[in-house]
């Protein structure tokens, strides 16, 4: 695996909360939000928002 910075990110792009429970469960399986409880993580999705923006 090779990691590289993303240079073409649009800084105006904003994160929309994931409302589809199936999508949220799948994302949580592969990219878990380890920074908060499951309930808080599901409501706020702050980790995913931080990573996206």
QUIUR-V50434 format. One record per backbone hydrogen bond with DSSP energy under -1.0 kcal/mol. CO is the residue of the C=O (numbers start at 1). NH is the residue of the N-H. Records with the same first field share a line. If there is no record, write none. Layout:
CO=NH + NH
This chain:
10=13
20=24
21=25
22=26
23=27
24=28
25=29
26=30
27=31
32=34
37=41
38=42
39=43
40=44
41=45
45=49
46=50
47=51
48=52
49=53
